[in-house]
Amino acid sequence: RGLGDVYKRQETKRDMKRDMKRDTSEQERKQKGENKVGQAFTYEAAGQTLVIHLPREIDHHNCTILKNETDLLLAENYITRLVFDFTRTEFMDSSGIGVLLGRYKQMKGSAGTVAYYGAGRQVKRILAIGGIAGIVKGYDTKEAAMEGRPERREPCRK
């Protein structure tokens, strides 16, 4: 063996350690529910209600994380009401609609309910186009969405 072989082996060990650190940081980010942009999903449980606080953007990159985490939370806990918080959300594509529809079917199969609150005009439009607004009840406040009570709203004026 020459000196070059020893140097290559040390370089390989350094590369392996660097790769391991990178993999670990990616795993930690995934466990926190963050995507590459740093947008995180946060979860809040109150009794049998689970509130999912959604990030600014819901697209195909972070929908996989959302789906997997909610599946795990729903499997491990007895949840009868699932509430999505859209207060920070500015963009949602069709994969977001797919995740919402999947959670709706899952909750309906276990006699649970799904609601959302805090959706802006853009998100409400996407929910309406995707057909979600017709099957999932929307609310203006978190308290109303968690309780499932009807809210008094001012009539629409043209």
Buried (B, 14 or more C-beta within 10 A) or exposed (E): EEEEEEEEEEEEEEEEEEEEEEEEEEEEBBEEBBBEEEBBBEEEEEEEBBBBBBBEBBBEBBBEBBBEBBEEBBEEEEBEBBBBBBEBBEEBBEBBBBBBBBBBEBBEEEEBBBBBBBBEEEBBEBBEEBEBBEEBBBBEEBEBBBBEEEEEEEEEEE
